[in-house]
């Protein structure tokens, strides 16, 4: 069993509210728009990190993190990218890849809108954790935590943080 903390769109911002939950996870996943790499360096000083770069990320972030991160953990196949769209409205690049290689869990960021939705067409769970940073139109900063166990996704919880 692995406890996962999923966040996105930090836009160079990290604080003790985020780190409190980082410390409780086994792994942290960042779905892009990291901003300054001090964010990911700080996370990595506490826990293992899997991440992708986003559209605001510079050459340094793009050299460290991929556009797409595909992997399997605890029997769950995962595809994480920053700009992916939603069930029924996937970006063309994503839709084509989903037709060829469908994961059990598809993760993206970008919209700053938290969404957890089961895609019946591809038989996968789509997650966008919203935005954990302060930059953007969102009123509440959000992250998601869950557990992976024996091929299943369990105990999912939305974390709301003060925007201040």
Phi, psi and omega in degrees: 000137177232133174268123185247135169251123181248126177219168181203166171051054176282335177047052176074010184248130171215142181217180182295332177298316178293313185296331176304317181279329174304313183295338180273349185268160170274324178219152175242135177243131180241120185267034169096171193057057180291314187085228179293135182291356173299332178298306183288327177297320178295314179300314182295339177288345179251317188215159173298144184232136168241135184208166171229158175274156178244182185293337179269352186283142185275184183299326180296314178294320181291334176284330182272325185238149181275168172292318179236139175236112178244136183197171174235136179218129180054036177079009179248121175279136187230140169232121178241132175213165183277307182254107185233334186088198185226164176309129183084348182219039179291151172297146184306318178300317181292315181302315179299318179290322179298327178294328182272318186222094183269120176278171173279331183228121178246126185236135171215170178237229170079312189282343186066013180248117179293131178208132172235119186215135174275130178262106181292328181297313181261358180055053179221163174261126178258130178228132166236118185281004184079210183237131179266347179272182182263344183278127177132179185276347184298146182265335179233132175280136184227154172216170177228141171234150182200174178239143171252130182208122172048047178083003182243158177248117190230164170050046180286138183217133174274133177249123177253132181241149178294138179275328180054000000 
